[in-house]
Amino acid sequence: MRIAIAVIVLGLFACQNEKTSMIKETINEARKKARVNVQIRLASSDFPSSEELALRRKLEADIEREHIGAVLDAGSGSGFMDFTVEVDDTVTSIPKIRALVDRAGLLNRSTIKVVSS
């Protein structure tokens, strides 16, 4: 009987240890992802127009559709609009984002940079 209890206790401990290990691994993976901010200067110092916001939303959708990254947030202010993307690898993701921004005709007034999470 004592052996059976010991086996059950060890089994539970092993399962718990495995779950803890999996949770730690998932958290570490999440921490490793880089974030890229894309800031676009507007033609005027006003807040973005509905057309400019639609263009930003299209860029965000294209980035996610092409599996470049996941858009985490977006914002705008007086004279600019921006969004932040979580990416697996900045070396391959930034050129892809840059190409999309260029195709949208916004590259000459955009800043793309890695930001801390």
N, C-alpha and C positions, 0 to 999 in steps of 0.2 A: 504494500500500500504506500509506504514512504517513497519508494522508487517512482511510482505512478505520479504522486504529487510533485516530486522533484522534476520529472520530465515535463509536466504541465507548466510548472513555474518557469523552467528554462525556456520552454516553447513560447510562453507569453513574453518573457524578457527578450527573446530573439526577435519576435514580431514587433515589439515596441521599439527596439533598437533599430530595426529595419525602417519603420515608419519615421522615426526621428532622423535617420540618415537621409531618407528620401526628401523630407521637408527641408533639411539643411542644404541639400544639393539643389533643390528647386530655388531656394532663396539665393544661393550663390550664383546660379545661372541668371536669375533676374537682375542681380546687381551688376553683372558683367556687361549688360547691354548698354551701348552708348546712345547718347541723345544728340540729335542735330537740330539746330534752330535755323529756320529760314525766315529772314526778315526782308520785307519788300518795301522800299520807299515809294510813297504815292506821288502822283503828279502834282498834287497840291498839299498844303499843310492841314487840310481838313481831315475829317474821318473818312474812311473808305466809302465809296459809293456802292450801290447794290451790284453794279457790274464788276467792280473790283473784288467785292466779297465773293461773288459767284466764281470769279477766276481763281481766287484762293481755294475755294471749296473744290474746284475741279482739280487743282494741283494735288490737294490732299487725297482726293479719290483716286487719282492716277498713281500716286505713290503706294497706296494700299492695294490697288488692283494689280499693279506690277510686282507686288510682294517685296518692295524695297524696304518697307518698315511700317510701323503702326503709329498713326498720328495720335499724340497724347493730349495736346491742347492747342488752341488757336486764340489769337487775340488781335486787337488793333488799337490804335491810338491816333493822336493827331499827327498825320503825315506818314503813318506806316501801318502795316499789318504783318502778322507773323504767325508761324506755327512751329511746333516741336514734334519731331519724329524719333521714335525709338527704333534703333537699327541694330542688326547683329554685328555688322562690320563697317566701320566708317570708310575704309579704303575702297570698298566696292560701292557702297551706298551713296557717298557724296557725289561722285561723278554721274551717277544715274539721276540723282535729284537735280544736279546742275543742268543736265541735258533736258529734263522736263521744264525747268524754269526758263531755259534758253528757248525751247520750242514755244513757250508761252509769250516770248518777247520781253521777259522781265529780268534777264540776267544782268544787264547793265545797271540796274538799280536795286540789286539784291545782294544780301550778305548771307552766306551759308557757313555756319561754324559749329564746332562740337562744343556742347555745353555740359556742365556737370549735372548729375542727376540729383 
